[in-house]
């Protein structure tokens, strides 16, 4: 984990990926309760994409 935080400190615009990941995860239950299954699916895909990007940034 220390490498991940160092990368974000070194390149502050990586923090945008963190914010997008949090928003995508938060949008999944919101979309499900509104019965927008496809939107929830896209949010899930976006969350996975952001989390994979954060993993790559941390490497």
PDB file of N, H, CA, C and O in Angstrom:
ATOM      1  N   UNK A   1       0.789  -1.204   0.000  1.00  0.00           N
ATOM      2  CA  UNK A   1       0.000   0.000   0.000  1.00  0.00           C
ATOM      3  C   UNK A   1       0.836   1.275   0.000  1.00  0.00           C
ATOM      4  O   UNK A   1       0.387   2.267  -0.575  1.00  0.00           O
ATOM      5  N   UNK A   2       2.018   1.317   0.605  1.00  0.00           N
ATOM      6  H   UNK A   2       2.383   0.512   1.072  1.00  0.00           H
ATOM      7  CA  UNK A   2       2.763   2.581   0.602  1.00  0.00           C
ATOM      8  C   UNK A   2       3.105   3.053  -0.812  1.00  0.00           C
ATOM      9  O   UNK A   2       3.184   4.256  -1.063  1.00  0.00           O
ATOM     10  N   UNK A   3       3.307   2.121  -1.724  1.00  0.00           N
ATOM     11  H   UNK A   3       3.243   1.144  -1.520  1.00  0.00           H
ATOM     12  CA  UNK A   3       3.630   2.514  -3.088  1.00  0.00           C
ATOM     13  C   UNK A   3       2.448   3.205  -3.754  1.00  0.00           C
ATOM     14  O   UNK A   3       2.633   4.126  -4.550  1.00  0.00           O
ATOM     15  N   UNK A   4       1.254   2.771  -3.437  1.00  0.00           N
ATOM     16  H   UNK A   4       1.104   2.022  -2.791  1.00  0.00           H
ATOM     17  CA  UNK A   4       0.058   3.375  -4.028  1.00  0.00           C
ATOM     18  C   UNK A   4      -0.101   4.821  -3.590  1.00  0.00           C
ATOM     19  O   UNK A   4      -0.381   5.698  -4.407  1.00  0.00           O
ATOM     20  N   UNK A   5       0.075   5.062  -2.317  1.00  0.00           N
ATOM     21  H   UNK A   5       0.302   4.350  -1.654  1.00  0.00           H
ATOM     22  CA  UNK A   5      -0.079   6.436  -1.840  1.00  0.00           C
ATOM     23  C   UNK A   5       1.049   7.325  -2.344  1.00  0.00           C
ATOM     24  O   UNK A   5       0.835   8.512  -2.587  1.00  0.00           O
ATOM     25  N   UNK A   6       2.237   6.774  -2.502  1.00  0.00           N
ATOM     26  H   UNK A   6       2.410   5.809  -2.304  1.00  0.00           H
ATOM     27  CA  UNK A   6       3.354   7.563  -3.035  1.00  0.00           C
ATOM     28  C   UNK A   6       3.098   7.957  -4.484  1.00  0.00           C
ATOM     29  O   UNK A   6       3.420   9.073  -4.891  1.00  0.00           O
ATOM     30  N   UNK A   7       2.526   7.056  -5.257  1.00  0.00           N
ATOM     31  H   UNK A   7       2.265   6.149  -4.926  1.00  0.00           H
ATOM     32  CA  UNK A   7       2.219   7.367  -6.655  1.00  0.00           C
ATOM     33  C   UNK A   7       1.171   8.473  -6.753  1.00  0.00           C
ATOM     34  O   UNK A   7       1.257   9.346  -7.617  1.00  0.00           O
ATOM     35  N   UNK A   8       0.188   8.428  -5.866  1.00  0.00           N
ATOM     36  H   UNK A   8       0.118   7.718  -5.164  1.00  0.00           H
ATOM     37  CA  UNK A   8      -0.864   9.454  -5.881  1.00  0.00           C
ATOM     38  C   UNK A   8      -0.306  10.790  -5.396  1.00  0.00           C
ATOM     39  O   UNK A   8      -0.702  11.844  -5.895  1.00  0.00           O
ATOM     40  N   UNK A   9       0.608  10.753  -4.428  1.00  0.00           N
ATOM     41  H   UNK A   9       0.929   9.898  -4.023  1.00  0.00           H
ATOM     42  CA  UNK A   9       1.238  11.994  -3.970  1.00  0.00           C
ATOM     43  C   UNK A   9       2.130  12.594  -5.050  1.00  0.00           C
ATOM     44  O   UNK A   9       2.215  13.814  -5.189  1.00  0.00           O
ATOM     45  N   UNK A  10       2.788  11.734  -5.808  1.00  0.00           N
ATOM     46  H   UNK A  10       2.719  10.743  -5.695  1.00  0.00           H
ATOM     47  CA  UNK A  10       3.697  12.194  -6.862  1.00  0.00           C
ATOM     48  C   UNK A  10       2.926  12.768  -8.046  1.00  0.00           C
ATOM     49  O   UNK A  10       3.339  13.774  -8.623  1.00  0.00           O
ATOM     50  N   UNK A  11       1.826  12.148  -8.407  1.00  0.00           N
ATOM     51  H   UNK A  11       1.491  11.331  -7.938  1.00  0.00           H
ATOM     52  CA  UNK A  11       0.973  12.602  -9.514  1.00  0.00           C
ATOM     53  C   UNK A  11      -0.427  12.855  -8.974  1.00  0.00           C
ATOM     54  O   UNK A  11      -1.239  11.930  -8.940  1.00  0.00           O
ATOM     55  N   UNK A  12      -0.734  14.071  -8.553  1.00  0.00           N
ATOM     56  H   UNK A  12      -0.075  14.822  -8.581  1.00  0.00           H
ATOM     57  CA  UNK A  12      -2.028  14.348  -7.914  1.00  0.00           C
ATOM     58  C   UNK A  12      -3.243  14.068  -8.799  1.00  0.00           C
ATOM     59  O   UNK A  12      -4.332  13.828  -8.276  1.00  0.00           O
ATOM     60  N   UNK A  13      -3.088  14.093 -10.104  1.00  0.00           N
ATOM     61  H   UNK A  13      -2.203  14.288 -10.529  1.00  0.00           H
ATOM     62  CA  UNK A  13      -4.261  13.846 -10.958  1.00  0.00           C
ATOM     63  C   UNK A  13      -4.692  12.378 -10.894  1.00  0.00           C
ATOM     64  O   UNK A  13      -5.782  12.050 -11.364  1.00  0.00           O
ATOM     65  N   UNK A  14      -3.877  11.489 -10.331  1.00  0.00           N
ATOM     66  H   UNK A  14      -2.991  11.755  -9.949  1.00  0.00           H
ATOM     67  CA  UNK A  14      -4.308  10.105 -10.124  1.00  0.00           C
ATOM     68  C   UNK A  14      -5.455  10.037  -9.116  1.00  0.00           C
ATOM     69  O   UNK A  14      -6.215   9.069  -9.093  1.00  0.00           O
ATOM     70  N   UNK A  15      -5.570  11.072  -8.285  1.00  0.00           N
ATOM     71  H   UNK A  15      -4.952  11.858  -8.303  1.00  0.00           H
ATOM     72  CA  UNK A  15      -6.652  11.103  -7.296  1.00  0.00           C
ATOM     73  C   UNK A  15      -8.021  11.115  -7.978  1.00  0.00           C
ATOM     74  O   UNK A  15      -9.016  10.701  -7.384  1.00  0.00           O
ATOM     75  N   UNK A  16      -8.068  11.586  -9.209  1.00  0.00           N
ATOM     76  H   UNK A  16      -7.260  11.922  -9.692  1.00  0.00           H
ATOM     77  CA  UNK A  16      -9.325  11.580  -9.978  1.00  0.00           C
ATOM     78  C   UNK A  16      -9.812  10.144 -10.159  1.00  0.00           C
ATOM     79  O   UNK A  16     -11.014   9.885 -10.106  1.00  0.00           O
ATOM     80  N   UNK A  17      -8.891   9.220 -10.370  1.00  0.00           N
ATOM     81  H   UNK A  17      -7.915   9.431 -10.413  1.00  0.00           H
ATOM     82  CA  UNK A  17      -9.259   7.811 -10.537  1.00  0.00           C
ATOM     83  C   UNK A  17      -9.865   7.276  -9.242  1.00  0.00           C
ATOM     84  O   UNK A  17     -10.819   6.499  -9.277  1.00  0.00           O
ATOM     85  N   UNK A  18      -9.319   7.687  -8.111  1.00  0.00           N
ATOM     86  H   UNK A  18      -8.544   8.318  -8.083  1.00  0.00           H
ATOM     87  CA  UNK A  18      -9.858   7.264  -6.811  1.00  0.00           C
ATOM     88  C   UNK A  18     -11.291   7.772  -6.650  1.00  0.00           C
ATOM     89  O   UNK A  18     -12.181   7.023  -6.246  1.00  0.00           O
ATOM     90  N   UNK A  19     -11.504   9.034  -6.965  1.00  0.00           N
ATOM     91  H   UNK A  19     -10.781   9.643  -7.293  1.00  0.00           H
ATOM     92  CA  UNK A  19     -12.842   9.626  -6.837  1.00  0.00           C
ATOM     93  C   UNK A  19     -13.830   8.931  -7.773  1.00  0.00           C
ATOM     94  O   UNK A  19     -14.959   8.637  -7.380  1.00  0.00           O
ATOM     95  N   UNK A  20     -13.408   8.671  -9.001  1.00  0.00           N
ATOM     96  H   UNK A  20     -12.491   8.909  -9.320  1.00  0.00           H
ATOM     97  CA  UNK A  20     -14.284   7.977  -9.949  1.00  0.00           C
ATOM     98  C   UNK A  20     -14.638   6.574  -9.465  1.00  0.00           C
ATOM     99  O   UNK A  20     -15.772   6.126  -9.632  1.00  0.00           O
ATOM    100  N   UNK A  21     -13.679   5.888  -8.870  1.00  0.00           N
ATOM    101  H   UNK A  21     -12.758   6.253  -8.734  1.00  0.00           H
ATOM    102  CA  UNK A  21     -13.953   4.545  -8.342  1.00  0.00           C
ATOM    103  C   UNK A  21     -14.988   4.599  -7.226  1.00  0.00           C
ATOM    104  O   UNK A  21     -15.906   3.780  -7.184  1.00  0.00           O
ATOM    105  N   UNK A  22     -14.839   5.556  -6.332  1.00  0.00           N
ATOM    106  H   UNK A  22     -14.094   6.222  -6.366  1.00  0.00           H
ATOM    107  CA  UNK A  22     -15.792   5.686  -5.218  1.00  0.00           C
ATOM    108  C   UNK A  22     -17.186   6.024  -5.746  1.00  0.00           C
ATOM    109  O   UNK A  22     -18.179   5.454  -5.296  1.00  0.00           O
ATOM    110  N   UNK A  23     -17.255   6.948  -6.696  1.00  0.00           N
ATOM    111  H   UNK A  23     -16.448   7.411  -7.062  1.00  0.00           H
ATOM    112  CA  UNK A  23     -18.558   7.326  -7.254  1.00  0.00           C
ATOM    113  C   UNK A  23     -19.208   6.167  -8.009  1.00  0.00           C
ATOM    114  O   UNK A  23     -20.421   5.974  -7.925  1.00  0.00           O
ATOM    115  N   UNK A  24     -18.412   5.402  -8.739  1.00  0.00           N
ATOM    116  H   UNK A  24     -17.427   5.558  -8.807  1.00  0.00           H
ATOM    117  CA  UNK A  24     -18.966   4.273  -9.481  1.00  0.00           C
ATOM    118  C   UNK A  24     -19.518   3.212  -8.533  1.00  0.00           C
ATOM    119  O   UNK A  24     -20.587   2.653  -8.779  1.00  0.00           O
ATOM    120  N   UNK A  25     -18.797   2.936  -7.458  1.00  0.00           N
ATOM    121  H   UNK A  25     -17.929   3.390  -7.258  1.00  0.00           H
ATOM    122  CA  UNK A  25     -19.277   1.947  -6.481  1.00  0.00           C
ATOM    123  C   UNK A  25     -20.538   2.453  -5.788  1.00  0.00           C
ATOM    124  O   UNK A  25     -21.468   1.683  -5.550  1.00  0.00           O
ATOM    125  N   UNK A  26     -20.571   3.743  -5.463  1.00  0.00           N
ATOM    126  H   UNK A  26     -19.816   4.369  -5.656  1.00  0.00           H
ATOM    127  CA  UNK A  26     -21.749   4.304  -4.792  1.00  0.00           C
ATOM    128  C   UNK A  26     -22.961   4.335  -5.710  1.00  0.00           C
ATOM    129  O   UNK A  26     -24.093   4.313  -5.227  1.00  0.00           O
ATOM    130  N   UNK A  27     -22.754   4.384  -7.010  1.00  0.00           N
ATOM    131  H   UNK A  27     -21.835   4.401  -7.403  1.00  0.00           H
ATOM    132  CA  UNK A  27     -23.866   4.458  -7.950  1.00  0.00           C
ATOM    133  C   UNK A  27     -24.535   3.094  -8.184  1.00  0.00           C
ATOM    134  O   UNK A  27     -25.664   3.047  -8.673  1.00  0.00           O
ATOM    135  N   UNK A  28     -23.882   2.020  -7.855  1.00  0.00           N
ATOM    136  H   UNK A  28     -22.966   2.058  -7.458  1.00  0.00           H
ATOM    137  CA  UNK A  28     -24.444   0.686  -8.112  1.00  0.00           C
ATOM    138  C   UNK A  28     -25.737   0.463  -7.324  1.00  0.00           C
ATOM    139  O   UNK A  28     -26.756   0.153  -7.940  1.00  0.00           O
ATOM    140  N   UNK A  29     -25.749   0.607  -5.988  1.00  0.00           N
ATOM    141  H   UNK A  29     -24.921   0.859  -5.487  1.00  0.00           H
ATOM    142  CA  UNK A  29     -27.021   0.389  -5.277  1.00  0.00           C
ATOM    143  C   UNK A  29     -28.085   1.418  -5.643  1.00  0.00           C
ATOM    144  O   UNK A  29     -29.276   1.107  -5.660  1.00  0.00           O
ATOM    145  N   UNK A  30     -27.651   2.646  -5.936  1.00  0.00           N
ATOM    146  H   UNK A  30     -26.684   2.898  -5.923  1.00  0.00           H
ATOM    147  CA  UNK A  30     -28.597   3.689  -6.345  1.00  0.00           C
ATOM    148  C   UNK A  30     -29.310   3.292  -7.631  1.00  0.00           C
ATOM    149  O   UNK A  30     -30.521   3.471  -7.761  1.00  0.00           O
ATOM    150  N   UNK A  31     -28.556   2.757  -8.573  1.00  0.00           N
ATOM    151  H   UNK A  31     -27.572   2.612  -8.467  1.00  0.00           H
ATOM    152  CA  UNK A  31     -29.143   2.344  -9.847  1.00  0.00           C
ATOM    153  C   UNK A  31     -30.044   1.128  -9.687  1.00  0.00           C
ATOM    154  O   UNK A  31     -31.075   1.017 -10.351  1.00  0.00           O
ATOM    155  N   UNK A  32     -29.653   0.226  -8.808  1.00  0.00           N
ATOM    156  H   UNK A  32     -28.816   0.316  -8.268  1.00  0.00           H
ATOM    157  CA  UNK A  32     -30.463  -0.977  -8.598  1.00  0.00           C
ATOM    158  C   UNK A  32     -31.806  -0.625  -7.972  1.00  0.00           C
ATOM    159  O   UNK A  32     -32.837  -1.169  -8.366  1.00  0.00           O
ATOM    160  N   UNK A  33     -31.799   0.294  -6.985  1.00  0.00           N
ATOM    161  H   UNK A  33     -30.962   0.736  -6.664  1.00  0.00           H
ATOM    162  CA  UNK A  33     -33.072   0.660  -6.356  1.00  0.00           C
ATOM    163  C   UNK A  33     -33.992   1.402  -7.318  1.00  0.00           C
ATOM    164  O   UNK A  33     -35.212   1.363  -7.161  1.00  0.00           O
ATOM    165  N   UNK A  34     -33.424   2.069  -8.301  1.00  0.00           N
ATOM    166  H   UNK A  34     -32.433   2.101  -8.429  1.00  0.00           H
ATOM    167  CA  UNK A  34     -34.240   2.745  -9.321  1.00  0.00           C
ATOM    168  C   UNK A  34     -34.585   1.833 -10.490  1.00  0.00           C
ATOM    169  O   UNK A  34     -35.164   2.272 -11.484  1.00  0.00           O
ATOM    170  N   UNK A  35     -34.225   0.564 -10.361  1.00  0.00           N
ATOM    171  H   UNK A  35     -33.755   0.208  -9.554  1.00  0.00           H
ATOM    172  CA  UNK A  35     -34.491  -0.465 -11.375  1.00  0.00           C
ATOM    173  C   UNK A  35     -33.859  -0.135 -12.721  1.00  0.00           C
ATOM    174  O   UNK A  35     -34.436  -0.393 -13.777  1.00  0.00           O
ATOM    175  N   UNK A  36     -32.678   0.431 -12.660  1.00  0.00           N
ATOM    176  H   UNK A  36     -32.209   0.640 -11.802  1.00  0.00           H
ATOM    177  CA  UNK A  36     -31.887   0.698 -13.864  1.00  0.00           C
ATOM    178  C   UNK A  36     -30.718  -0.281 -13.871  1.00  0.00           C
ATOM    179  O   UNK A  36     -29.585   0.067 -13.539  1.00  0.00           O
ATOM    180  N   UNK A  37     -31.023  -1.497 -14.253  1.00  0.00           N
ATOM    181  H   UNK A  37     -31.944  -1.781 -14.522  1.00  0.00           H
ATOM    182  CA  UNK A  37     -30.043  -2.569 -14.176  1.00  0.00           C
ATOM    183  C   UNK A  37     -28.843  -2.340 -15.090  1.00  0.00           C
ATOM    184  O   UNK A  37     -27.706  -2.625 -14.712  1.00  0.00           O
ATOM    185  N   UNK A  38     -29.095  -1.829 -16.283  1.00  0.00           N
ATOM    186  H   UNK A  38     -30.018  -1.597 -16.590  1.00  0.00           H
ATOM    187  CA  UNK A  38     -27.987  -1.618 -17.217  1.00  0.00           C
ATOM    188  C   UNK A  38     -27.049  -0.526 -16.700  1.00  0.00           C
ATOM    189  O   UNK A  38     -25.832  -0.625 -16.853  1.00  0.00           O
ATOM    190  N   UNK A  39     -27.615   0.505 -16.095  1.00  0.00           N
ATOM    191  H   UNK A  39     -28.604   0.585 -15.971  1.00  0.00           H
ATOM    192  CA  UNK A  39     -26.784   1.567 -15.511  1.00  0.00           C
ATOM    193  C   UNK A  39     -25.947   1.021 -14.357  1.00  0.00           C
ATOM    194  O   UNK A  39     -24.788   1.402 -14.192  1.00  0.00           O
ATOM    195  N   UNK A  40     -26.534   0.132 -13.561  1.00  0.00           N
ATOM    196  H   UNK A  40     -27.476  -0.177 -13.695  1.00  0.00           H
ATOM    197  CA  UNK A  40     -25.789  -0.503 -12.473  1.00  0.00           C
ATOM    198  C   UNK A  40     -24.667  -1.373 -13.035  1.00  0.00           C
ATOM    199  O   UNK A  40     -23.569  -1.419 -12.481  1.00  0.00           O
ATOM    200  N   UNK A  41     -24.951  -2.057 -14.133  1.00  0.00           N
ATOM    201  H   UNK A  41     -25.843  -2.020 -14.584  1.00  0.00           H
ATOM    202  CA  UNK A  41     -23.924  -2.877 -14.777  1.00  0.00           C
ATOM    203  C   UNK A  41     -22.779  -2.006 -15.286  1.00  0.00           C
ATOM    204  O   UNK A  41     -21.611  -2.354 -15.114  1.00  0.00           O
ATOM    205  N   UNK A  42     -23.108  -0.880 -15.908  1.00  0.00           N
ATOM    206  H   UNK A  42     -24.057  -0.597 -16.048  1.00  0.00           H
ATOM    207  CA  UNK A  42     -22.059   0.016 -16.407  1.00  0.00           C
ATOM    208  C   UNK A  42     -21.254   0.618 -15.255  1.00  0.00           C
ATOM    209  O   UNK A  42     -20.042   0.796 -15.374  1.00  0.00           O
ATOM    210  N   UNK A  43     -21.916   0.929 -14.152  1.00  0.00           N
ATOM    211  H   UNK A  43     -22.901   0.784 -14.055  1.00  0.00           H
ATOM    212  CA  UNK A  43     -21.199   1.437 -12.985  1.00  0.00           C
ATOM    213  C   UNK A  43     -20.265   0.377 -12.418  1.00  0.00           C
ATOM    214  O   UNK A  43     -19.154   0.680 -11.984  1.00  0.00           O
ATOM    215  N   UNK A  44     -20.722  -0.853 -12.428  1.00  0.00           N
ATOM    216  H   UNK A  44     -21.625  -1.099 -12.781  1.00  0.00           H
ATOM    217  CA  UNK A  44     -19.879  -1.949 -11.963  1.00  0.00           C
ATOM    218  C   UNK A  44     -18.652  -2.110 -12.861  1.00  0.00           C
ATOM    219  O   UNK A  44     -17.539  -2.321 -12.378  1.00  0.00           O
ATOM    220  N   UNK A  45     -18.868  -2.009 -14.163  1.00  0.00           N
ATOM    221  H   UNK A  45     -19.772  -1.838 -14.556  1.00  0.00           H
ATOM    222  CA  UNK A  45     -17.744  -2.094 -15.101  1.00  0.00           C
ATOM    223  C   UNK A  45     -16.775  -0.937 -14.893  1.00  0.00           C
ATOM    224  O   UNK A  45     -15.558  -1.124 -14.926  1.00  0.00           O
ATOM    225  N   UNK A  46     -17.316   0.253 -14.681  1.00  0.00           N
ATOM    226  H   UNK A  46     -18.304   0.405 -14.654  1.00  0.00           H
ATOM    227  CA  UNK A  46     -16.475   1.419 -14.433  1.00  0.00           C
ATOM    228  C   UNK A  46     -15.687   1.295 -13.146  1.00  0.00           C
ATOM    229  O   UNK A  46     -14.521   1.685 -13.080  1.00  0.00           O
ATOM    230  N   UNK A  47     -16.325   0.752 -12.125  1.00  0.00           N
ATOM    231  H   UNK A  47     -17.272   0.435 -12.179  1.00  0.00           H
ATOM    232  CA  UNK A  47     -15.636   0.556 -10.851  1.00  0.00           C
ATOM    233  C   UNK A  47     -14.484  -0.432 -11.010  1.00  0.00           C
ATOM    234  O   UNK A  47     -13.390  -0.208 -10.493  1.00  0.00           O
ATOM    235  N   UNK A  48     -14.735  -1.522 -11.726  1.00  0.00           N
ATOM    236  H   UNK A  48     -15.623  -1.704 -12.147  1.00  0.00           H
ATOM    237  CA  UNK A  48     -13.667  -2.497 -11.951  1.00  0.00           C
ATOM    238  C   UNK A  48     -12.531  -1.887 -12.760  1.00  0.00           C
ATOM    239  O   UNK A  48     -11.359  -2.142 -12.479  1.00  0.00           O
ATOM    240  N   UNK A  49     -12.869  -1.089 -13.754  1.00  0.00           N
ATOM    241  H   UNK A  49     -13.821  -0.883 -13.982  1.00  0.00           H
ATOM    242  CA  UNK A  49     -11.848  -0.432 -14.565  1.00  0.00           C
ATOM    243  C   UNK A  49     -10.995   0.516 -13.711  1.00  0.00           C
ATOM    244  O   UNK A  49      -9.769   0.523 -13.819  1.00  0.00           O
ATOM    245  N   UNK A  50     -11.643   1.300 -12.878  1.00  0.00           N
ATOM    246  H   UNK A  50     -12.639   1.294 -12.790  1.00  0.00           H
ATOM    247  CA  UNK A  50     -10.911   2.220 -12.011  1.00  0.00           C
ATOM    248  C   UNK A  50     -10.046   1.486 -11.005  1.00  0.00           C
ATOM    249  O   UNK A  50      -8.916   1.897 -10.743  1.00  0.00           O
ATOM    250  N   UNK A  51     -10.562   0.403 -10.439  1.00  0.00           N
ATOM    251  H   UNK A  51     -11.480   0.069 -10.652  1.00  0.00           H
ATOM    252  CA  UNK A  51      -9.783  -0.353  -9.473  1.00  0.00           C
ATOM    253  C   UNK A  51      -8.584  -1.036 -10.120  1.00  0.00           C
ATOM    254  O   UNK A  51      -7.515  -1.125  -9.516  1.00  0.00           O
ATOM    255  N   UNK A  52      -8.759  -1.517 -11.345  1.00  0.00           N
ATOM    256  H   UNK A  52      -9.628  -1.444 -11.836  1.00  0.00           H
ATOM    257  CA  UNK A  52      -7.617  -2.086 -12.063  1.00  0.00           C
ATOM    258  C   UNK A  52      -6.594  -1.020 -12.397  1.00  0.00           C
ATOM    259  O   UNK A  52      -5.390  -1.273 -12.342  1.00  0.00           O
ATOM    260  N   UNK A  53      -7.064   0.181 -12.745  1.00  0.00           N
ATOM    261  H   UNK A  53      -8.041   0.387 -12.789  1.00  0.00           H
ATOM    262  CA  UNK A  53      -6.147   1.290 -13.021  1.00  0.00           C
ATOM    263  C   UNK A  53      -5.383   1.674 -11.759  1.00  0.00           C
ATOM    264  O   UNK A  53      -4.186   1.954 -11.820  1.00  0.00           O
ATOM    265  N   UNK A  54      -6.065   1.688 -10.619  1.00  0.00           N
ATOM    266  H   UNK A  54      -7.038   1.461 -10.570  1.00  0.00           H
ATOM    267  CA  UNK A  54      -5.377   2.000  -9.373  1.00  0.00           C
ATOM    268  C   UNK A  54      -4.345   0.933  -9.021  1.00  0.00           C
ATOM    269  O   UNK A  54      -3.279   1.245  -8.491  1.00  0.00           O
ATOM    270  N   UNK A  55      -4.657  -0.303  -9.310  1.00  0.00           N
ATOM    271  H   UNK A  55      -5.523  -0.557  -9.740  1.00  0.00           H
ATOM    272  CA  UNK A  55      -3.686  -1.374  -9.080  1.00  0.00           C
ATOM    273  C   UNK A  55      -2.454  -1.161  -9.961  1.00  0.00           C
ATOM    274  O   UNK A  55      -1.319  -1.314  -9.508  1.00  0.00           O
ATOM    275  N   UNK A  56      -2.695  -0.804 -11.227  1.00  0.00           N
ATOM    276  H   UNK A  56      -3.617  -0.680 -11.595  1.00  0.00           H
ATOM    277  CA  UNK A  56      -1.580  -0.537 -12.130  1.00  0.00           C
ATOM    278  C   UNK A  56      -0.767   0.677 -11.701  1.00  0.00           C
ATOM    279  O   UNK A  56       0.459   0.672 -11.812  1.00  0.00           O
ATOM    280  N   UNK A  57      -1.426   1.701 -11.221  1.00  0.00           N
ATOM    281  H   UNK A  57      -2.422   1.705 -11.132  1.00  0.00           H
ATOM    282  CA  UNK A  57      -0.729   2.897 -10.741  1.00  0.00           C
ATOM    283  C   UNK A  57       0.141   2.547  -9.529  1.00  0.00           C
ATOM    284  O   UNK A  57       1.254   3.049  -9.377  1.00  0.00           O
ATOM    285  N   UNK A  58      -0.387   1.688  -8.688  1.00  0.00           N
ATOM    286  H   UNK A  58      -1.292   1.280  -8.811  1.00  0.00           H
ATOM    287  CA  UNK A  58       0.341   1.294  -7.475  1.00  0.00           C
ATOM    288  C   UNK A  58       1.523   0.400  -7.721  1.00  0.00           C
ATOM    289  O   UNK A  58       2.418   0.296  -6.883  1.00  0.00           O
ATOM    290  N   UNK A  59       1.534  -0.238  -8.848  1.00  0.00           N
ATOM    291  H   UNK A  59       0.806  -0.153  -9.529  1.00  0.00           H
ATOM    292  CA  UNK A  59       2.667  -1.123  -9.151  1.00  0.00           C
ATOM    293  C   UNK A  59       3.851  -0.279  -9.426  1.00  0.00           C
ATOM    294  O   UNK A  59       4.930  -0.801  -9.706  1.00  0.00           O
TER     295      UNK A  59
END
